[in-house]
Amino acid sequence: MAVIHLSDETFAKEVIEKSKEKPVVVCASAREWCQPCKFFFPVFTSVSNKMDSKIVFAELDIDTCLDSATRHLAGLRGVPALFLWKNSKIVSTKVGSQSEGDFVKWLEKEVN
């Protein structure tokens, strides 16, 4: 499954509801102007292709979905930022661009 591109209208269904069945990792980004976001998105996509049977991967553009970013991503202080959801709640966060290996380690630690 490909990365889901969230909107204010789809956030509740794609993240909050789906996280009741399967963990959901949301990447909050601003790829239009944020260089670390541009660097990290290919990593996020690559990992999603390898781990999508265990985790739902979604991206939220903070510039176009400001309502969802402020309402649902408490503690958002910088981008890119990762929010791992389980059972309709954020259970872990990570801020900043990272290598594929570090991203996978974080996910495996938090999901297992």
RAPEJO-V169045 format. One record per pair of residues at least 12 apart in sequence whose ideal C-beta (glycine too) atoms are under 10 Angstrom apart, sorted by sequence separation. I is the first residue (numbers start at 1). J is the second residue. If there is no record, write none. Layout:
i,j
I,J
I,J
//
This chain:
i,j
14,26
29,41
45,57
60,72
69,81
81,93
82,94
83,95
94,106
27,40
44,57
60,73
72,85
81,94
82,95
94,107
4,18
27,41
44,58
45,59
62,76
80,94
81,95
82,96
92,106
11,26
29,44
44,59
75,90
80,95
81,96
92,107
27,43
60,76
63,79
74,90
77,93
79,95
80,96
82,98
94,110
27,44
62,79
73,90
76,93
78,95
79,96
80,97
92,109
93,110
27,45
41,59
61,79
62,80
72,90
75,93
77,95
78,96
79,97
80,98
92,110
25,44
60,79
62,81
74,93
76,95
91,110
92,111
4,24
6,26
73,93
75,95
91,111
6,27
27,48
59,80
60,81
82,103
3,25
4,26
6,28
25,47
37,59
84,106
25,48
60,83
84,107
3,27
37,61
82,106
86,110
37,62
58,83
82,107
86,111
25,51
84,110
58,85
84,111
23,51
31,59
34,62
82,110
32,61
34,63
55,84
56,85
22,52
25,55
26,56
27,57
28,58
29,59
30,60
31,61
33,63
55,85
22,53
23,54
24,55
25,56
26,57
27,58
28,59
29,60
30,61
32,63
22,54
23,55
24,56
25,57
26,58
27,59
28,60
29,61
30,62
31,63
32,64
22,55
23,56
24,57
25,58
26,59
27,60
28,61
29,62
30,63
22,56
23,57
24,58
25,59
26,60
27,61
28,62
29,63
30,64
21,56
19,55
44,80
19,56
28,65
43,80
3,41
18,56
44,82
30,69
40,79
41,80
18,58
28,68
40,80
3,44
15,56
28,69
39,80
3,45
14,56
26,68
36,78
37,79
38,80
40,82
2,45
15,58
26,69
36,79
37,80
3,47
4,48
14,58
28,72
34,78
36,80
37,81
3,48
15,60
28,73
34,79
2,48
3,49
14,60
26,72
33,79
34,80
1,48
2,49
11,58
26,73
1,49
10,58
28,76
31,79
3,52
11,60
30,79
31,80
2,52
10,60
28,78
29,79
30,80
50,100
57,107
1,52
28,79
29,80
1,53
4,56
6,58
8,60
27,79
28,80
29,81
51,103
55,107
3,56
4,57
5,58
6,59
7,60
15,68
27,80
28,81
29,82
44,97
47,100
51,104
54,107
55,108
1,55
3,57
4,58
5,59
6,60
7,61
11,65
27,81
28,82
43,97
44,98
46,100
47,101
50,104
54,108
1,56
2,57
3,58
4,59
5,60
6,61
10,65
26,81
27,82
28,83
43,98
55,110
1,57
3,59
4,60
5,61
8,64
9,65
11,67
12,68
16,72
26,82
27,83
40,96
41,97
43,99
44,100
47,103
51,107
55,111
7,64
8,65
11,68
15,72
25,82
26,83
40,97
43,100
46,103
47,104
51,108
54,111
6,64
7,65
8,66
9,67
10,68
11,69
15,73
25,83
26,84
39,97
40,98
42,100
43,101
46,104
54,112
5,64
6,65
8,67
9,68
12,71
24,83
25,84
26,85
36,95
38,97
39,98
40,99
43,102
44,103
5,65
7,67
8,68
11,71
12,72
24,84
25,85
36,96
37,97
40,100
43,103
47,107
51,111
7,68
8,69
11,72
23,84
24,85
36,97
43,104
6,68
11,73
23,85
24,86
35,97
36,98
6,69
8,71
22,85
23,86
34,97
40,103
8,72
22,86
23,87
24,88
26,90
19,84
20,85
28,93
6,72
19,85
20,86
21,87
24,90
18,85
19,86
20,87
25,92
26,93
27,94
28,95
15,83
19,87
20,88
23,91
29,97
16,85
19,88
23,92
25,94
15,85
18,88
19,89
16,87
17,88
19,90
16,88
19,91
15,88
16,89
15,90
12,88
27,103
25,103
25,106
25,107
23,107
25,110
25,111
23,110
23,111
22,111
//
